[in-house]
Amino acid sequence: MIKISISEIQKKPSIFKSEEILDVIDKRDHKEIGVFIPKKYEKYFKKIIEEIEKSKKLDILKKIKKIDKDMDIWDEVVDDGL
């Protein structure tokens, strides 16, 4: 994994062509901004991302169900695991 700043990316955008995972940081604030993952690793992360998205949607449905207790249909939708 290579630590890289935004300014370094601007100076050398070809860094994205490398096969390395990039840890993007903000050097002024000394904070991590994110991670760039090359396309070759997509198959490893795709399932994880799908699970995260599914979990987020399920949490939203649970909040709606909690607010709108009168609608019995939410039981079927939330328990279905949409």
C-alpha angles and dihedrals in degrees: 000000000000122000109221136170128223091249090054090052090051091050094046112022089166086080086088089066091065120097092234128111108243123216103205114209137181104231094196095057096026090230131136112244100186148296128272113212118194119237092251089072095050096105091057095050101035095079092046091051091049090053091049092050092047090050092050092051092048091051090052091050091050091052091050090049090051092051097042102044093158094071110083091188090077089069090063095044098046096040089048088068093230 
